[in-house]
């Protein structure tokens, strides 16, 4: 059962990476840059000018936004994969044919 959970975690994380690459880069870019600009607007008390400091903080915000969305996609995928792996292991263990002890002894003697 642990092997299926570990495999499910790895497969889920890989799916999370693919989902991030397809759907997550643009929102991470957008939310990171917007969050950095809103933060600087509040800190400086109004609209900000396009200075070097503002551009650097915006670039750092973009990197942080993309990184956070990437981490969330990978973690969510890994959790989903672990749950699917656990359910698969539980179902396969429940469906596994169990031989009664008396029948196993008779087969071993023959």
N, C-alpha and C positions, 0 to 999 in steps of 0.2 A: 504494500500500500504506500510506503514511503517513496518508493521508486516512481510510482505514477504521480505522486504529489510533486516530487522534484522535477520530473519531466514536464508536468503541467505548468510549473512556475517558470521554467526556462522558455517553453513555447509561448506562454502568455506574455512574458517580457519581450520576446522577439516580435510578437504581434503588436505590442504597445509601441515598439520602436517604429514599425511600419506605419501604424496609425499616426504617430507623431510626424513622420516624414511626409505623409500625405495630407493630413488635416491640421497639424499643430504649429508649423513654422510661421505661417502668416498671422494667426491670432497671437502667438507669442511675441512676434515683432510689433504688432499693433498695440497690444496691451502694455508691453514694456516701454515703448516710446511715449505712449499717452500718459502712463503713470509717472514717468520721469518728468514730463513737461508740466503736469498738474502739480507735482511736488515742488518743482522749481518756481512755478507761478505763485504758489502759496508762500514759499520761503522768501521770495523777492518782492512780494506784494503787488503783483500785477503781471501784465504781459512781459515776456522775457525777450531780450534782443539776441540775435544769433551770434553770440560770442564763442570763443574757444571753450570756455567752461561749460556753457550750455550744451554745446555739441558733444563734449566728452561725457557729460552726465547723461545725455540722451543715448549715446552709444552704449554706456554701461547699463542703462535701463533696458535697452533692447536685448543685450546679452543675458541679463537676468531674467527677462520675460521669456525668452526662448528656452533658457535652461530650466526654469520652473515648469513650463508647460511640458518639456521633454521628460523631466523627472516624474511629473504626475502621470503622464501617459504610460511610462514604463512601470511605475508602481501599480497603477490601476490594472494594467495588463497582467502583471505578475500575480496580483490578488485574484483576478478572474481565472487565470490559468490554474492557480492552486486550488480554487474551489472546484473547478471542473475535474482536476486530477483526483481530488479527494472523493468526489461523487462517483467518478469512474471506478476508483479502487473499491469503494463501498459496494457498488452494484456488482462488480465482478466477484467480490468476496461472497456476496449473498447468493449469487447464482452458481458459484462453484459447487460441483457435485461432491458431496461428502459420503464417504463409504462408512457404514456402521462398523464398529469394532469387531463384532462377531463375523461378519462377512470378510473382513480383512484377514482375520486369523485363518479362516477356512481357505482362502486363496493362497496364503503364505504356505500352508501345509502341503497343498497339492503341488 
